Each structure stands twice: as structure tokens, then as C-alpha cells.
Amino acid sequence: MEQLSYFGIALLMFLDNVFPPIPSEIIMPSAGLAASQGKLILTGVIIAGSLGSLLAAALLYWLGHKISQQTLFKWVDRYGKYLFIKSTDVEKSLDWFEQYGHRIVFFGRMIPAVRSLISIPAGMSGMPFWKFMLYSGLGTVIWTTFLACVGFYFGENQALMQQIFHQVSYFIMAIVIVVILWILYRRHQRKTRHQSQR
């Protein structure tokens, strides 16, 4: 991390969003640990990580905006194995976006695999770019700050760091489930109200 510096962190986080097997859960805590040792500055680490992620998100959004679903699935079937992406992963992210709308962009930035793919359906759906970048930016900054701080404060204790990651993963999934249930409940309410007005 000391040799890669901030540009290297941004590049690795860019790749994390394009190639799911390169995990931010290793990159950012390692950078945070380097910051705790005085080799980097924590704020610089967070900014570099966030910028790399958002550049990748913007690129994937643009791809989603420019290509059709049919072209995307053909490309994934042909080249996805090199990026460790399957058609089922893309289909799942498209379904998630269709069902839960723009909110999933915010939460998707904190979920592995979904983080890499959620930008494409956002572009395909015609979600306004400014709105996409706002939601992505909020989710990305929260996630990269959390990961960098875990490395900064607990990087020397690997066992504790892993425990924190596990607990937070459950917490994020619980929030996502609550949000999804809330959306479904609101949709059911609207549908019931609409039927009663007929």
C-alpha cells in the first residue's frame, strides 16, 4: 500500500467494481492499516478509494445506458467467465433494480458482487445520472470510510477485524431486507387504495 500510494488505491478500487473477485474488503482495510502506521493519510485513503469506486460506477452506468439487454447477455455469456460474472448475476441485479428501484443503488454499493453490477441496470433504466451518482456517492463514501477505519483502528488484530466484517455484513443485509419489506408494504397499500377507489 505504501508503494501503491493513493493512485494505486483508487486503481484497485476501480478494479474492485469492474472485477468482483478483487474485494474492497481487503484493499481499504490494508490502506487504513498503512495510514495507522503513518505511511498514508486516512482522509487521502478514503478519498482515493471513493474516487476509484465512483469512476468505475460511472463507466458501468454509461455501458448500461448505451447497450441493450440482449447485447449485454450475449457479451456476458461469451466473456463473463474471464471476469467471474455469470448471466444469472446480471439477471439478478436487473430484477433487483426493477423491483426496488433507485434505492437499491445506495445499499448496493455496500454489498459484494451487487456493488459491481448494480450500475448497469441503473444505466439501462434511464435513471438520471446525477441521481445515480448521488446515491452511489453516499453509499460508496460510507462503505470506504468504514473499511478504511476498520483497518486504521483494528488492522493489527486480524481476528477482531474479521468479526467486525461478519457482524456488519449481517447488519447491512438486515437493513436491505427491512427496506425491501417497506417498499413491498407501500406498494400493497397503494394497490389496495387504488382498488378501493374503483
PEBELHU-V31616 format. One record per residue. N is the residue number from 1. RES is the residue in one small letter. SS is DSSP state (a for helix, b for strand, c for the rest). Layout:
BEGIN
N,RES,SS ; N,RES,SS
END
This chain:
BEGIN
1,m,c ; 2,e,c ; 3,q,c ; 4,l,c ; 5,s,a ; 6,y,a ; 7,f,a ; 8,g,a ; 9,i,a ; 10,a,a ; 11,l,a ; 12,l,a ; 13,m,a ; 14,f,a ; 15,l,a ; 16,d,a ; 17,n,a ; 18,v,a ; 19,f,c ; 20,p,c ; 21,p,c ; 22,i,c ; 23,p,c ; 24,s,a ; 25,e,a ; 26,i,a ; 27,i,a ; 28,m,a ; 29,p,a ; 30,s,a ; 31,a,a ; 32,g,a ; 33,l,a ; 34,a,a ; 35,a,a ; 36,s,a ; 37,q,c ; 38,g,c ; 39,k,c ; 40,l,c ; 41,i,c ; 42,l,a ; 43,t,a ; 44,g,a ; 45,v,a ; 46,i,a ; 47,i,a ; 48,a,a ; 49,g,a ; 50,s,a ; 51,l,a ; 52,g,a ; 53,s,a ; 54,l,a ; 55,l,a ; 56,a,a ; 57,a,a ; 58,a,a ; 59,l,a ; 60,l,a ; 61,y,a ; 62,w,a ; 63,l,a ; 64,g,a ; 65,h,a ; 66,k,a ; 67,i,c ; 68,s,c ; 69,q,a ; 70,q,a ; 71,t,a ; 72,l,a ; 73,f,a ; 74,k,a ; 75,w,a ; 76,v,a ; 77,d,a ; 78,r,a ; 79,y,a ; 80,g,a ; 81,k,a ; 82,y,a ; 83,l,a ; 84,f,c ; 85,i,c ; 86,k,c ; 87,s,a ; 88,t,a ; 89,d,a ; 90,v,a ; 91,e,a ; 92,k,a ; 93,s,a ; 94,l,a ; 95,d,a ; 96,w,a ; 97,f,a ; 98,e,a ; 99,q,a ; 100,y,a ; 101,g,c ; 102,h,c ; 103,r,a ; 104,i,a ; 105,v,a ; 106,f,a ; 107,f,a ; 108,g,a ; 109,r,c ; 110,m,c ; 111,i,c ; 112,p,c ; 113,a,c ; 114,v,a ; 115,r,a ; 116,s,a ; 117,l,a ; 118,i,a ; 119,s,a ; 120,i,a ; 121,p,a ; 122,a,a ; 123,g,a ; 124,m,a ; 125,s,a ; 126,g,c ; 127,m,c ; 128,p,c ; 129,f,a ; 130,w,a ; 131,k,a ; 132,f,a ; 133,m,a ; 134,l,a ; 135,y,a ; 136,s,a ; 137,g,a ; 138,l,a ; 139,g,a ; 140,t,a ; 141,v,a ; 142,i,a ; 143,w,a ; 144,t,a ; 145,t,a ; 146,f,a ; 147,l,a ; 148,a,a ; 149,c,a ; 150,v,a ; 151,g,a ; 152,f,a ; 153,y,a ; 154,f,a ; 155,g,c ; 156,e,c ; 157,n,c ; 158,q,a ; 159,a,a ; 160,l,a ; 161,m,a ; 162,q,a ; 163,q,a ; 164,i,a ; 165,f,a ; 166,h,a ; 167,q,a ; 168,v,a ; 169,s,a ; 170,y,a ; 171,f,a ; 172,i,a ; 173,m,a ; 174,a,a ; 175,i,a ; 176,v,a ; 177,i,a ; 178,v,a ; 179,v,a ; 180,i,a ; 181,l,a ; 182,w,a ; 183,i,a ; 184,l,a ; 185,y,a ; 186,r,a ; 187,r,a ; 188,h,a ; 189,q,a ; 190,r,a ; 191,k,a ; 192,t,a ; 193,r,a ; 194,h,a ; 195,q,a ; 196,s,a ; 197,q,c ; 198,r,c
END
